[in-house]
C-alpha cells in the first residue's frame, strides 16, 4: 500500500501554510486521497493522477514536489529527499499501470484498432534508479507512528470541509467514549484482547489504510471495528502509550499522562472551534425555519405574498451586493496586476542598482587591496590573501558539488517524467487514430445505407404512376423529406470526420443543382456516395498516397511518377506538378503573353463576340464562374483573347473556354493558364482538332467506336440493336476532356494523367465510363430511355478509384501505335468522304445553275 504523511501547501487568501495530511493511493480510481490523520474515515479531498504530471524543483526546498492536474496544481512536501523521490517514482509507476490498463480495448472490438496496443509493455529505461522504501515515512507502518504535530491546534484543520471534519471528529469521540467507559482506563483493551487470534498485526496494519474505503453501514462489525480503530488510534496518537504499559516507574507514567492531557486539551480547543462553526450553521437553518413557519402559518394569501416579496427583495439585495463585490474583485485584480507589473519594474531597477553597487564595491575592494599591498609587507599580504582565497574557493566548490548532485537527481526524474508522459501521449494518439478510423468506416457505412434508401425512393418514384393513390402520396412525402435533408446542418449537429461542404477546394459544387425535379433525388444520392468514398479512402488510400508525394523532391519522368499521377495528385502538389508538365513540352516565352494582351486591347479580334457569349456559360457549377461579376471571368476573357491572337489558325473554338477555366482554377496565374491551354491545343491534341471542320475530332469518334466494339462487344451490339449513336454523347467528352461531364474530383484525376500521357488517357477513360455502367445500360431496352440515361450517367460515377483501375488495368493492352494507325486509317476514309461530298455539292450547284 502506498500511504504516508505528507505536508500539503494550503492557501487561505494571501496566507500560505503547510498542513500535515495522511495520503493514501486508491488503485481502482488512480487517485490520491488525503485525510487529516490516518484514523479519519472520510477523506478531505482527492488528486486525480490519471492525467497528472509530476515535477520537483530544487529551488523550492528539500522534499518539495508538485502534482499538476488539468484543474489545479498541488504542492506537497516529504520529510526527506529520499521520501520525496520514493513518492514520485511510485506515483509514476502506478499512473503508467492505470493508464496502460485503461487504454486497452475490450475483447471483440473493431479490427481497425491496432492489436499491438493491447499487449504492449513499458520498456525499462533506467532514467531513475529504484529508490529504497523509507519505512519510517511511507507504508502501513507509518500509520502506527505519531502524526506530525503543528504549532497551532487549528492550523491542521481543514475549514473548506467542515462537515467532513465534524463527521470524523464525532466518529473519533464516540469511539473514545466507548473505550473510556469499558473500565475507566484509556489503556484497557480487555474486550479487544479477548480474541487476539482474529486480528493479527498484518490485518491491523492494513486496517489503517483500508478504513478510509469502508463506511459505517456494516452494523454487525461496526462496534468491533470501532474498538480496533480506537485501539490503534490511541497507540499511534498518544506518544509513549506502549512505554507506559512496560515501564513500572510511576514518574514516567505521570509524565506520559501529562503529555496526553496536553494533547487532549489541544484537541478540545479545536473541537470548540468546530462547534462554533456548527452554531453559525444552525442559526442560519433556524432563521430559514422561522421564515418558512411564518409563511405556512399566514392566514391570508396577502400575507404570504408579502413574505415572498420580502424574500425576493432580500435575494435582489444579495444579488446586487454580490455583483458589487464581483466588480470590486475585478477592480482589485486589475489594481493587483498593475501593482505586480510596477513591482516587477521596481525589482528590475533595484537589481540594476544592486549590480552597479556591486561593481562599484568590487572596484573599491580592488583599489583597497592594491593600496594595502603597497603599504604592508608584500610577501605576508600575498600569503594571507592566498589562504583566504583558497578557503573561499573550497567552500564554493563544495556548494557547487551539492548543487550538481541535486540537479542531476532532478534531471533524472524529469527525464523519466517526460519519457512516461510521451509514451502515454503516444498511446492515446494511437488509440485516437484507431477510433477515428473506425468512426470513418461507420460513417461511410451510414452514407451507403442512406444512399441505398434514396435509390429505393427513386425506384419508387419511377413506379408512382402504377401505385395506388395512398402509396403514391406516401412516396411523394418521403421524397420531399429526403430532399430537405441539409448536409451542412447534420455536420453541425453531430460529430463529423469529413463533412461534405457545398463547394470543394476548387469551387465546384459538391451537390449538383439539377433544374429537373426528378433529378434532385439523384443529386442527393451522388452527394452521399461522394462522402462515403471519401471516408473510406481517407486513411487507406489518400494518406499513403500523400506520404509518397511528400517524399518526392525534384520531378523527373519515371515509371513511379507515372503511376503516382494516374492515382491522382493531391491538392497541395497539383499546381506544382502541372506547371512542371507544361514546362516539359511547352517552353514559355518571357513577355509573349503581355504583348498579346496589349494587342487584344488595341485591336478587336473577330472572335470577341463569341467569347463574350460563351463566358456566362462556362463552368456554371463553379462559384468562381457562376456569376458575371465573378473574379475569374475577366481573367478567363484575357486568356482566351490572348490565345486567339497567339494561334490565328484556330482563333477561338467553343470548348476552349472550359479548358482555360480548369487551367485557371488549378494554376491560378493567368500566364500559366495561357501556356497550359497552348500546351493542350498545340502539343497534346492532334492537329485540326479545334479547326473549323473539326476533322480530327470526328476521326477520334470513329476510332473510339472501333475500340468500343473490341473492348465491350456486348454493349456495342446493344447500341447497334437500338440504333444508338454514341458519338452524340462522347463528342463533347473528347473536345473538352470531360469538363462538365464528371464530378470535380474524378475530372481533375483524369486531367492529371491527361497532361502527362496525352489523348490516349481520354480514350481509356471514355471506355472505362461505359464499362463502369455497362450492366445498367444493358438493362434498358428502349432507345429513348437509353439516350436519357446517357445524358447524365457520368455524373453518377463517384468512385474514382474503381474508374481508374478499369481505365488502366482492365482495358489493357492499349498501345499508342495502334491508336495512331487507327487515326491515320479513319482520317483517309473521312477525307475521301468529304472530298466525295464536295464533288456532289459542286455538281449539284452546277446543275442548279444550269437549270436556273
Secondary structure, 3 states (H helix, E strand, C coil): CCEEEEEEEEEECCEEEEEEEEEEEECCCCEEEEECCCCCCCCCEEEECCCCEEECCHHHCCCEEEEECCCCEEEEECCCHHHHHHHHHHHHHHHHHHHHHHCCCCCCCCCCCCHHHCCCCCCCCCCCCCCCCCCCCECHHHHHCCCCCCCCCCCCCCHHHHHHHHHHHHHHHHHHHHHHHHHCCCCCCHHHHCCHHHCCHHHHHHHHHHCCCCCCCCHHHHHHHHHHHHHHHHHHHCCCHHHHHHCCCHHHHHHHHHHHHHHHHHHHHHHHHHHHHHHHHHHHHHHHHHHHHHHHHCCCHHHHHHHHHHHHHHHHHHHHHHHHHHHHHHHHHHHHHHHHHHHHHHHHHHHHHHHHHHHHHHHHHHHHHHHHHHHCCHHHHHHHHHHHHHHHHHHHHHHHHHHHHHHHHHHHHHHHHHHHHHHHHHHHHHHHHHHHHHHHHHHHHHHHHHHHHHHHHHHHHHCHHHCCHHHHHHHHHHHHHHHCCCHHHHHHHCCCCCCCCCECCCCEECCCCCCCHHHHHHHHHHHHHHHHHHHHHHHHHHHHHHHHHHCCCCCCCCHHHHHHHHHCCCHHHHHHHHHHHHHHHCCCCCCHHHHHHHHHHHCCCCCHHHHHHHHCCCCCCECCCCCCCCHHHHHHHHHHHHHHHHCCCCCCCCCHHHHHHHHHHHHCCHHHHHHHHHHHHHHHCCCCCCCCCCHHHHHHHHHHHHHHHHHCHHHHHHHHHCCCCCHHHHHHHHHHCCCCCCCHHHHHHHHHHHHHHCCHHHHHHHHHHHHHCHHHHHHCCCHHHHHHHHHHHHHHCCCHHHHHHHHHHHCCCCCHHHHHHHHHHHHHHHHHHHHHHHHHHHHHHHHHHHHC
